Amino acid sequence: MEVLSGRPSPEKEAEELKPDIDFAIQESDPTDLGFVRKFTSSGGKFLYCEDEGEAYQYLSQIMEESGIQKVYSCEPNLVSILRKANIQVDEEDWTGSEAFCTSCEYLVSFNGGIMISANQLHGKKLEDLPETFITIGKTSQITDNLRSALAGIRMRYKNNLPSQITTIKGPIRTENSEEVDQGKICNKEIYLLLLEDQV
């Protein structure tokens, strides 16, 4: 699956930004690029957003191209983003919606997986949710591997660890963090809008 949109390749970006002196801008952290390659190669659809304004445009494009009329989301910040993009949102009942919009815990580079938990699923089963997943993540959430993601979750939530910790990747496969080698079938079409963290 091709990348729908994104930041220029590091080679092209470095070429365009290279000054006349010997100090060219270098990509110092390949973790983000590794994530994007793995995520898109497993069938995920990736859109890089420099700011929320670009996210509104891409969300509208997804709705138009997919024929989606209504999106289910119960996270207030995401509901706000969806409404600013003029998208009909249902915050209570997912059964009449064609897509589910969620945040994530981490974006795992080594397998291109999106790590979510009960904080995103709110007690619902993955397979019961709409067939199209739209995840809105941030560049700061990209991490090298499952171990570092789980360590980050332990640190963030301390004595109140969330349940249902799962990584999803592509349209056909999910991996439970406790059974990484087995995986479960999950026929979802997954979009990731990756927002640049605002300084």
C-alpha positions, 0 to 999 in steps of 0.5 A: 500500500502506498503512502498517501501523503507525507513528508518528503523522503529524507534524501530529497529533503536533505538535498533541498535544504542543503546549504552551500557549506559542508553542513548538510541537514541529516536525518538523525533518527531513522525510527520514524521512517522505519515505522512509516515503512513497516506500517505502510508495507502491512497495508496501513494508510499514512498521512503526515500533518504539519498541523491540525489544519492539514489534518482537517483537509485529510479527514475530509478527503478520507470521508469523501474517498471512502463514502463515510458519512458518520464517525464514532469517537468518544475522545473530546480532543478528537471530536473537536478535530472531527467537527472542525473538519465538518464531519458528523460525529457520534459520541455515544453509539458506534453501531451507526457509524462507518469509522472509528476515530481514536488516539493511540498509546504508541507507534511501534517502529520495529513492526509498524504497529499502532499500540492502543489500550482500554483508554482508546477502546473504552471496553469495546471489542476491537472486532465490534467497532466499525471497519475503518479505523482512523488513528490520530497520533503524534510524532512524539509517540513513535518508539523503537519497540514493544518493550519501550512502548510498554515501559512508557505505559508503565511510567505514564500510568504507574499504578493504574495500568490500562487493560486491552493493550494491543498493537494493530497493523495493516488491514488484516492483523493485530498483535496482542502485546502479551502474545506478540508472535501469534496475532489475531485476524482484524479486517480493519482498514487503518488510516494514521494521521501523524501530527507534528508535535507543536513546540 
